[in-house]
Amino acid sequence: NALLLKVNQIGTLSEAADAYRLARAAGWAVTVSARSGETEDDWLADLSVGWAGNQIKVGSITQSERLAKYNRLLAIEAETGLPMVNWPNS
């Protein structure tokens, strides 16, 4: 079981945090999800890493607002040394 957590649609950040905690307490995986048409603000990447989300869903890199989130994940990886991507055969 898993929760697709659409933070911008749930209401408040506190409500999103509550949903995240409930899902984790039930043993569910959590995928933090963006919505199409967002801005280039990359805060969702930080939130996903901070909450130790299993995955982040932001779409393909064809649009700048999506690419910004992937670039932030790469920056977090460089800053922390923690792998943000599970590359095959790595």
Backbone as JSON, one array per atom type, in Angstrom:
{
  "sequence": "NALLLKVNQIGTLSEAADAYRLARAAGWAVTVSARSGETEDDWLADLSVGWAGNQIKVGSITQSERLAKYNRLLAIEAETGLPMVNWPNS",
  "N": [[0.83, -1.18, 0.0], [0.36, 2.31, -0.57], [0.73, 5.88, -0.32], [-0.08, 8.54, -2.38], [0.98, 11.56, -2.09], [-0.24, 14.6, -2.52], [0.78, 17.48, -1.91], [0.09, 20.16, -2.41], [-2.62, 20.04, -2.81], [-3.91, 19.1, -0.61], [-4.61, 20.84, 1.37], [-3.42, 22.22, 3.95], [0.04, 22.52, 4.99], [0.36, 21.34, 7.45], [-1.77, 19.52, 7.48], [-0.94, 17.88, 5.41], [1.36, 16.83, 6.59], [0.18, 15.39, 8.66], [-1.21, 13.43, 7.18], [0.97, 12.16, 6.01], [2.26, 11.1, 8.32], [0.26, 9.34, 9.26], [0.12, 7.5, 7.14], [2.73, 6.42, 7.2], [2.72, 5.31, 9.77], [0.96, 3.26, 9.36], [2.48, 1.61, 7.9], [2.76, 2.14, 5.24], [4.17, 3.07, 2.06], [5.32, 6.29, 0.93], [4.77, 8.58, -1.61], [5.75, 11.65, -2.61], [4.13, 14.15, -4.36], [4.11, 16.38, -7.14], [2.29, 18.95, -8.88], [1.09, 19.54, -12.16], [1.9, 22.56, -13.88], [3.06, 24.01, -11.88], [5.28, 26.33, -10.17], [8.79, 27.23, -10.58], [9.81, 26.85, -8.09], [11.59, 24.93, -5.8], [10.97, 23.65, -3.42], [9.53, 21.34, -2.86], [11.18, 19.17, -3.34], [12.98, 19.34, -1.2], [11.18, 18.91, 0.9], [10.32, 16.28, 0.37], [12.72, 14.86, 0.73], [13.29, 15.55, 3.39], [11.13, 14.39, 4.73], [11.71, 11.83, 4.24], [10.56, 10.53, 2.06], [9.5, 7.82, -0.03], [9.53, 8.06, -2.76], [9.58, 10.65, -5.27], [7.32, 12.39, -7.26], [7.38, 14.16, -10.03], [7.25, 14.4, -12.73], [8.35, 14.5, -16.22], [11.5, 15.83, -17.48], [11.0, 17.88, -19.22], [9.92, 20.35, -18.77], [10.62, 23.44, -17.19], [9.86, 23.88, -14.5], [9.69, 21.36, -13.48], [12.22, 20.31, -13.9], [13.69, 21.92, -12.16], [13.12, 20.83, -9.65], [14.31, 18.29, -9.83], [16.96, 19.1, -10.17], [17.36, 20.25, -7.68], [17.26, 17.97, -6.06], [19.62, 16.73, -6.92], [21.44, 18.63, -5.99], [21.03, 18.41, -3.23], [21.95, 15.82, -2.88], [24.67, 16.2, -3.52], [25.38, 17.96, -1.45], [24.94, 16.49, 0.89], [25.95, 13.96, 0.51], [24.37, 11.79, 0.45], [22.73, 9.31, -1.44], [20.36, 10.27, -3.85], [19.15, 9.06, -5.87], [18.35, 5.86, -7.03], [20.24, 4.25, -8.97], [20.17, 1.83, -11.59], [22.02, -1.16, -11.19], [23.95, -0.04, -9.48]],
  "CA": [[0.0, 0.0, 0.0], [1.12, 3.55, -0.65], [0.02, 7.15, -0.39], [0.41, 9.55, -3.3], [0.73, 12.76, -1.31], [-0.25, 15.83, -3.31], [0.84, 18.47, -0.84], [-0.59, 21.4, -2.78], [-4.06, 19.82, -2.92], [-4.47, 18.54, 0.62], [-5.09, 21.93, 2.23], [-2.3, 22.91, 4.59], [1.22, 21.7, 5.21], [0.09, 20.54, 8.66], [-2.63, 18.4, 7.08], [-0.08, 16.99, 4.64], [2.21, 16.14, 7.56], [-0.68, 14.41, 9.34], [-1.44, 12.33, 6.24], [2.25, 11.45, 5.91], [2.48, 10.32, 9.55], [-0.71, 8.24, 9.29], [0.53, 6.5, 6.16], [3.93, 5.74, 7.72], [2.33, 4.5, 10.93], [0.27, 2.08, 8.83], [3.44, 0.82, 7.14], [2.66, 2.46, 3.82], [5.16, 3.91, 1.39], [4.79, 7.62, 0.61], [5.32, 9.27, -2.76], [5.4, 13.07, -2.6], [3.79, 14.45, -5.75], [3.9, 17.75, -7.6], [1.16, 19.12, -9.78], [1.48, 20.25, -13.37], [1.64, 23.98, -13.86], [3.67, 24.65, -10.72], [6.38, 27.27, -10.42], [10.12, 26.63, -10.49], [10.19, 26.7, -6.69], [12.01, 23.54, -5.63], [10.77, 23.26, -2.02], [8.96, 20.0, -2.76], [12.3, 18.23, -3.25], [13.44, 19.38, 0.19], [10.16, 18.28, 1.73], [10.37, 14.85, 0.12], [13.91, 14.33, 1.38], [13.13, 15.73, 4.82], [10.16, 13.42, 5.22], [12.18, 10.51, 3.83], [9.6, 9.93, 1.14], [10.05, 6.74, -0.83], [9.7, 8.56, -4.13], [9.01, 11.95, -5.59], [6.7, 12.34, -8.58], [7.29, 15.52, -10.57], [7.11, 14.37, -14.18], [9.56, 14.48, -17.05], [12.34, 17.03, -17.39], [10.75, 18.73, -20.39], [9.47, 21.67, -18.35], [11.58, 23.99, -16.23], [9.43, 23.74, -13.11], [9.99, 19.98, -13.08], [13.68, 20.2, -13.88], [14.18, 22.59, -10.95], [13.02, 19.9, -8.52], [15.35, 17.29, -10.0], [18.23, 19.76, -9.9], [17.48, 20.4, -6.22], [17.63, 16.66, -5.53], [21.05, 16.54, -7.19], [22.17, 19.51, -5.08], [20.95, 17.79, -1.9], [22.86, 14.68, -2.93], [26.03, 16.73, -3.45], [25.59, 18.58, -0.14], [24.86, 15.53, 1.99], [26.61, 12.7, 0.21], [23.36, 10.73, 0.44], [22.22, 9.11, -2.79], [18.96, 10.63, -4.05], [18.66, 8.25, -6.98], [18.79, 4.47, -7.07], [20.56, 3.91, -10.35], [20.28, 0.39, -11.79], [23.37, -1.74, -11.14], [24.92, 0.8, -8.77]],
  "C": [[0.87, 1.24, 0.0], [0.18, 4.75, -0.7], [0.69, 8.03, -1.43], [0.02, 10.89, -2.68], [0.89, 14.0, -2.17], [-0.37, 17.0, -2.33], [0.04, 19.72, -1.17], [-2.11, 21.24, -2.89], [-4.71, 19.42, -1.6], [-5.01, 19.61, 1.56], [-3.93, 22.7, 2.81], [-1.11, 21.96, 4.72], [1.04, 20.82, 6.45], [-0.78, 19.33, 8.33], [-1.84, 17.39, 6.24], [0.81, 16.18, 5.57], [1.41, 15.08, 8.31], [-0.92, 13.19, 8.45], [-0.18, 11.49, 6.08], [2.46, 10.55, 7.13], [1.51, 9.14, 9.65], [-0.31, 7.12, 8.34], [1.74, 5.71, 6.67], [3.59, 4.84, 8.9], [1.63, 3.21, 10.5], [1.21, 1.19, 8.02], [3.41, 1.07, 5.65], [3.88, 3.22, 3.34], [4.5, 5.26, 1.09], [5.53, 8.16, -0.6], [4.82, 10.71, -2.7], [5.23, 13.5, -4.05], [3.6, 15.94, -5.99], [2.67, 17.77, -8.49], [1.63, 19.88, -11.01], [1.11, 21.72, -13.26], [2.19, 24.69, -12.64], [4.73, 25.66, -11.15], [7.71, 26.52, -10.35], [10.63, 26.53, -9.06], [10.46, 25.22, -6.41], [11.79, 22.99, -4.21], [10.26, 21.84, -1.87], [10.05, 18.93, -2.67], [12.83, 18.18, -1.83], [12.46, 18.68, 1.12], [10.21, 16.76, 1.58], [11.57, 14.21, 0.81], [13.77, 14.42, 2.9], [12.16, 14.74, 5.45], [10.57, 11.99, 4.89], [11.13, 9.8, 2.99], [10.25, 8.85, 0.31], [10.36, 7.18, -2.24], [9.17, 9.98, -4.2], [8.49, 11.86, -7.02], [6.54, 13.78, -9.07], [7.19, 15.55, -12.09], [8.44, 14.41, -14.91], [10.3, 15.81, -16.97], [12.12, 17.99, -18.56], [10.29, 20.13, -20.02], [10.34, 22.16, -17.2], [11.15, 23.82, -14.78], [9.68, 22.33, -12.59], [11.49, 19.79, -12.94], [14.27, 20.83, -12.63], [14.15, 21.65, -9.75], [14.07, 18.8, -8.63], [16.73, 17.88, -9.72], [18.44, 19.95, -8.4], [17.84, 19.07, -5.58], [19.11, 16.37, -5.75], [21.89, 17.41, -6.27], [22.17, 18.94, -3.66], [21.91, 16.6, -1.82], [24.3, 15.14, -2.8], [26.35, 17.3, -2.07], [25.71, 17.56, 0.98], [25.66, 14.26, 1.76], [25.66, 11.51, 0.21], [22.83, 10.55, -0.97], [20.73, 9.44, -2.88], [18.32, 9.79, -5.14], [19.2, 6.84, -6.84], [19.01, 4.09, -8.52], [20.64, 2.4, -10.49], [21.75, -0.03, -11.79], [24.39, -0.85, -10.44], [25.12, 0.34, -7.35]]
}
